[in-house]
Amino acid sequence: MLGSLNRYLLSRLDEDWQRRLRRMYRPARLGSLRRMKPLSECWGVDRGTPVDRYYIERFLAANRDAIRGKVLEVRDSRYALKFGGAVESVEVLDIDPDNPLATIVADLAAADSIPDEVFDCIILTQTLQYIFDTRAAVRHLHRILRPAGSLLVTVPALSKMYTRRPETDYWRYTPSSIRTLLTQAFGAERVTVVSFGNLTSAIAFLAGMAAEELRARELEHHDPDFPLIIAARCVKASNP
């Protein structure tokens, strides 16, 4: 009854007063987030675990069965070693020839130097946003996977700019866009897409907070209206 009365009284007010009353009933308290600079300039690394990395690791842990055989990872091998089970060997891919950990130096969008059907698993976390020709990159990823091999990929739905090299930061994704991109190479029935995050974790990530500064329920609630990370598992078809 009281709710109906409140709605009736609000309906009698002009829009400006309705907005004022809503602000009074549900005040916004930003606290330490009322600032022009983030708490961390490096995604929260200096405060703990970045919120996006928390979700990435949850995804990889849930798909550890795919991390087997000969594995390819970008930049370093930390996730293959952390989550892999029956891993035989790990190759590290980087476009930067100065990376001492790289065993393969190549641009994924022009990776003709990598032979066909080499890897049982490819771990590609937070990389596609830095590749302009993503269709070419996905075609190469599909090509270098062995039959029945898996691609585990994560991309940002939102993130701060990579200010050290902003000219290489091209894309942010939605579940539909990453599904469409991957389906073109793997087929719709071989692509599974999930999203992680919610309004609170998205705000925390942009503000530079660490995952350790959020409650479990603030991390584990996943709201499709506010994805922070989008992840996909793609499986290459087996040879007939």
C-alpha positions in Angstrom: 0.0 0.0 0.0 2.8 2.4 1.0 4.7 1.6 -2.2 1.6 2.3 -4.4 1.1 5.6 -2.5 4.8 6.6 -3.1 4.5 5.8 -6.8 1.3 7.9 -7.0 2.8 10.8 -5.3 5.9 10.6 -7.6 3.7 10.6 -10.6 2.2 13.9 -9.5 5.6 15.6 -9.5 7.4 16.9 -12.5 10.4 15.0 -13.8 13.0 17.2 -12.1 11.5 16.7 -8.6 11.1 12.9 -9.3 14.8 12.7 -9.9 15.6 14.7 -6.8 13.5 12.5 -4.6 15.1 9.3 -6.1 18.5 10.7 -5.2 17.3 11.3 -1.7 15.8 7.9 -1.2 18.8 6.1 -2.8 21.8 8.3 -2.2 25.1 7.5 -4.1 28.1 7.3 -1.8 31.3 7.0 -3.8 33.7 7.4 -0.9 37.3 6.8 -1.9 36.2 6.3 -5.5 35.3 10.0 -5.9 38.6 10.7 -7.6 40.0 11.6 -11.0 42.8 9.0 -10.9 42.5 5.3 -10.2 43.8 3.7 -7.0 46.3 1.8 -9.2 47.7 2.7 -12.6 48.4 -1.0 -13.4 45.0 -2.7 -13.1 45.5 -3.3 -9.4 48.6 -5.4 -9.7 50.4 -3.4 -7.0 47.5 -4.0 -4.6 46.9 -7.7 -5.1 45.2 -9.8 -7.8 43.6 -7.7 -10.6 39.9 -8.4 -10.7 40.0 -9.5 -14.4 42.8 -12.0 -13.6 40.7 -13.5 -10.8 38.0 -14.3 -13.4 40.5 -15.5 -16.0 42.0 -18.0 -13.5 38.5 -19.2 -12.5 37.8 -19.9 -16.2 41.1 -21.7 -16.8 40.6 -23.8 -13.6 37.2 -24.9 -14.8 38.7 -25.9 -18.2 42.0 -27.4 -17.0 41.1 -30.7 -18.7 41.8 -29.0 -22.0 45.3 -27.9 -21.0 47.2 -31.0 -22.1 49.7 -32.3 -24.6 51.6 -29.7 -26.5 50.5 -26.2 -25.3 51.0 -22.8 -26.7 50.7 -19.7 -24.5 51.3 -16.0 -25.2 54.1 -14.1 -23.5 54.9 -16.7 -20.8 53.9 -20.1 -19.6 52.5 -19.4 -16.2 48.9 -20.6 -16.9 49.9 -23.7 -18.7 52.2 -24.7 -15.8 49.6 -23.6 -13.1 46.5 -25.3 -14.6 47.8 -27.9 -17.0 47.5 -31.6 -16.3 49.0 -33.9 -18.8 51.2 -31.3 -20.4 54.0 -32.6 -22.5 55.6 -29.3 -23.5 54.9 -25.6 -23.6 55.8 -23.1 -26.3 55.6 -19.3 -25.7 54.5 -17.0 -28.4 55.3 -13.3 -28.5 55.4 -10.6 -31.2 58.3 -9.0 -29.2 61.7 -10.5 -30.1 63.1 -9.1 -26.9 61.0 -11.4 -24.7 63.5 -13.9 -23.3 60.7 -16.4 -22.6 59.5 -16.5 -26.2 60.2 -19.7 -28.1 58.2 -18.5 -31.1 58.3 -14.9 -32.4 55.4 -14.2 -34.6 52.4 -12.0 -35.2 49.3 -14.1 -34.8 47.6 -12.2 -37.6 50.4 -13.3 -40.0 51.6 -16.5 -38.4 52.4 -18.5 -41.5 55.7 -19.6 -40.1 53.9 -21.8 -37.5 53.2 -25.2 -39.0 49.7 -26.7 -39.3 48.2 -28.8 -36.5 51.0 -28.5 -33.9 49.2 -27.8 -30.6 46.7 -29.7 -28.5 45.8 -26.5 -26.5 46.3 -22.8 -27.0 45.9 -20.4 -24.0 45.1 -16.9 -25.3 44.3 -14.5 -22.4 43.7 -10.8 -23.0 45.5 -10.7 -26.3 42.9 -10.3 -29.1 42.3 -6.7 -28.2 45.8 -5.9 -29.3 45.4 -7.5 -32.8 43.7 -5.3 -35.4 43.1 -8.2 -37.9 41.4 -10.5 -35.4 39.8 -12.7 -38.2 43.2 -13.5 -39.5 44.5 -14.3 -36.0 41.6 -16.7 -35.3 42.1 -18.4 -38.6 45.7 -19.1 -37.7 44.8 -20.2 -34.2 42.4 -22.7 -35.7 44.9 -23.9 -38.3 47.7 -24.6 -35.8 45.5 -26.6 -33.5 45.5 -30.3 -33.8 42.1 -32.0 -34.5 40.1 -32.1 -31.2 42.5 -29.5 -29.8 41.1 -26.6 -27.6 41.5 -22.8 -27.7 40.9 -21.1 -24.4 40.5 -17.4 -25.0 39.6 -14.4 -22.8 38.9 -10.9 -23.9 37.9 -7.7 -22.0 34.4 -6.3 -22.1 35.8 -3.2 -20.5 39.3 -2.0 -19.4 41.4 1.0 -19.0 43.6 1.9 -22.1 47.0 0.3 -22.4 48.6 3.7 -22.1 52.2 2.5 -22.6 51.3 1.6 -26.2 47.8 3.0 -26.9 48.3 2.7 -30.6 48.1 -1.1 -30.2 44.9 -1.2 -28.1 42.1 -1.8 -30.6 39.1 -3.7 -29.3 36.6 -4.3 -26.4 34.1 -7.2 -26.8 30.6 -8.4 -26.2 29.6 -12.0 -25.9 27.9 -11.8 -29.3 31.0 -10.3 -31.0 33.5 -12.9 -29.7 31.1 -15.7 -30.4 30.6 -14.5 -34.0 34.3 -14.1 -34.5 35.2 -17.6 -33.2 32.3 -19.3 -34.9 33.6 -18.2 -38.3 36.6 -20.5 -37.8 35.4 -23.2 -35.4 31.6 -23.5 -36.1 28.8 -22.6 -33.7 28.5 -26.0 -32.1 32.2 -26.0 -31.1 32.2 -22.6 -29.3 31.1 -22.0 -25.7 31.1 -18.5 -24.4 30.7 -17.3 -20.8 31.0 -13.9 -19.1 32.2 -12.9 -15.7 31.6 -9.9 -13.6 29.0 -7.5 -12.4 28.5 -3.7 -11.7 30.5 -3.8 -8.5 33.5 -5.8 -9.8 33.5 -3.7 -13.0 33.7 -0.4 -11.0 36.4 -1.9 -8.8 38.5 -3.0 -11.7 38.3 0.4 -13.4 39.2 2.1 -10.1 42.3 -0.1 -9.7 41.1 -2.2 -6.8 42.4 -5.7 -6.2 40.2 -8.8 -6.0 41.2 -9.2 -2.4 39.5 -6.0 -1.6 36.1 -7.3 -2.7 33.8 -9.7 -0.8 33.2 -13.2 -2.3 29.6 -12.4 -3.2 30.8 -9.3 -5.0 33.1 -11.3 -7.2 31.0 -14.4 -7.7 27.8 -12.7 -8.9 27.8 -12.6 -12.7 25.4 -10.1 -14.3 25.1 -10.4 -18.1 24.3 -6.7 -18.2 27.7 -5.8 -16.8 30.4 -8.3 -18.0 34.0 -7.5 -17.2 35.6 -10.5 -18.8 34.3 -12.7 -21.7 35.8 -16.2 -22.1 35.4 -18.9 -24.7 36.4 -22.5 -25.2 36.7 -23.6 -28.8 37.3 -27.2 -29.9 38.6 -28.0 -33.4 36.7 -30.7 -35.2 38.3 -34.2 -35.3 39.4 -35.6 -38.6 36.9 -37.9 -40.1 
